Amino acid sequence: MYLSLNRSERRLHRLKLWVCSGETLSKELAAKFFQYFGDHDGFKLANFYGSTEVMGDATYYVMEKYSQIDLFPTIPIGRPVDNCAVFLLDEEMKPSRETDTGEIWVAGQNLARGYVGGQAPEKFCNNPHASHPDYSRIYRTGDYGVLCKGVILYAGRTDSQIKIRGHRVDLQEVDRAVAAIQGVERGVVLSYGQQYENPEILAFVKLGPNVRLNVQRIESALKDVLTDYMIPQVIVVEHIPLLSSGKVDRQQLLKMYENTNNNDDTTIYLDYDYCDVKPEDMEAARALFETVGEVLGRSARGAISLSAGFYELGGNSLNSILTITKLRDKGFYIEISAFLGASSLGEVLRHMSTSPGGTEESESPKFDVVRMRHEHKNRVIEMIVSSFYEKSELERLRHCDVDRWDYAHFIEVYWEALLLADLSVVLTNNDGTPVAVVLNFDARDEPDVEFTWGMAKIMAFFEFLEGKVRDTMLPKGKGAILNSIMMATCSSLSPADNVAAIRQLEIATVNIARERRFLGVFATNTSPLTQQLGRDVLGFQILLDYQVNKYVDPNGDRLFAMAPDDLRAMVVWKPVE
């Protein structure tokens, strides 16, 4: 901006090499560079990438002409500097294919020994791809990259990938959508409340001079390019605070948000609209609206009213069960299927009652229940792979060489024994297509199977959790414990249908246990939804509640060290009367 103030003076034209490092180099800024200096006088713009742990910089890309700007989707971070090696690795520490996103790891003579006090040891580890002792150790940058035409493109921070209402969201994608809105001068997208049940996406927006945009218009524009669960709460600010380094002061923005919203977790101001509520329904409506407000908190999208839909307000599978549970605590009851199927809170209100309306088995089933048969095999494998390799939080955090096909192999090996036991259930929709499955065994009559190396580590973790509980706290002998070893649903199910399917599988398993005279059902759950459904609705007893990132395997490895503290594994039991 300074150079463009007076173009008649050729300022800084003897300075030929310019370096950008520490922040993303945008195409817009690179274009301004060449618009000012031109293409023909030997000016070079070098884009460097790195961090303190690798002595400042690890890769570079040099631009000498304006035409280079459009060679790639973004300005590359380039190739490794001398004496440095860069690896793009997937979740199993295997090299990513070209055009696939991989995490950036760095090795070489520029690598630090580690952090003071030995903190975060998982960031520095032995390099499985080293071909020379200078590269025997490797550092995890926490960034994503993509190999494109021989150079690396920066693809965002790993910590910019967050979970919102059960969906993974890349904050940088939201950031780009905000920045693209005409009239937005600067936007900063952050996540708030990852430690709570309902994290939010916040977009702090500074408008250009004389721009008339309000929050509603900005959010409306975002709805045209983002899916519902990605729409941020927009906050218009007069300025974006910066650190002394010139980088955005993200903590200051979050404090600003907290102060503005009285964000002390005791005072939350939400918009409750009781228009059209009949006097005789007011007590129940207040209980419903306030419960929805408690559950959704600041993430509630719009006024809580009779016409508002729970999912439109920001609800999801997990907090729908929490809402039903809290309503029961206040003396109001509603069947799960009625709550999940309601199009609005008004419809929820019509189904609410002050008396318990039957048992968990009394609701009309959403799907048909059938015993698992041979023709279900391919569909069962597909659902297990999708649910456990692609969606499960535990498996996504693994560093134990488990592959998606290990789960397919798992089913292949167990298949005949599962059919012979005749304890597993499949749910089908109207046309007979399986949409959910639960795999069950007699806990003391499971086949002896040798697993592949990665899968063996996963199964060793579950045996670590279940072994002592099963052997010291539960009935002895065959025919006593029905072990629910895996439960999976079709990825295409809506949040409401997903909850209904899981609930129906749990009830079907209890019914099988009762029919075959087992004394109870035993399982280990790592899914928060299944945990909450089992605990608060179906009456499972929690025998062990374990913090996953504390697990150390027999070799001394912390397989799930990167897991958040709130990721739990719960060993549960339900006696069958």
Salt bridges, closest charged atoms under 4 A:
GLU9 OE1 - ARG11 NH2 3.29
GLU28 OE2 - LYS32 NZ 3.84
ASP41 OD2 - ARG10 NH2 3.89
ASP70 OD1 - LYS27 NZ 3.84
GLU91 OE1 - ARG398 NH2 3.66
GLU92 OE2 - ARG398 NH2 3.15
ASP100 OD2 - ARG97 NE 3.10
GLU103 OE2 - ARG140 NE 2.57
ASP134 OD2 - HIS132 ND1 3.77
ASP143 OD1 - ARG157 NH1 3.13
ASP159 OD1 - ARG157 NE 3.43
GLU185 OE2 - LYS206 NZ 2.86
ASP265 OD1 - ARG298 NH2 3.56
GLU294 OE2 - LYS330 NZ 2.96
GLU360 OE2 - LYS574 NZ 2.90
GLU363 OE2 - ARG503 NH2 3.49
GLU375 OE2 - ARG373 NE 2.66
GLU382 OE2 - ARG379 NH1 3.22
GLU390 OE2 - ARG404 NH1 2.87
GLU393 OE2 - LYS163 NZ 2.50
GLU393 OE2 - ARG168 NH2 3.20
GLU412 OE1 - LYS377 NZ 2.79
ASP422 OD2 - ARG371 NH1 3.21
ASP445 OD1 - LYS478 NZ 3.72
GLU463 OE2 - ARG470 NH2 2.82
ASP471 OD1 - ARG444 NH1 3.72
ASP471 OD1 - ARG470 NE 3.64
ASP497 OD1 - LYS366 NZ 3.36
GLU515 OE2 - ARG371 NH2 3.06
ASP536 OD1 - ARG535 NE 3.05
ASP545 OD1 - ARG568 NE 2.89
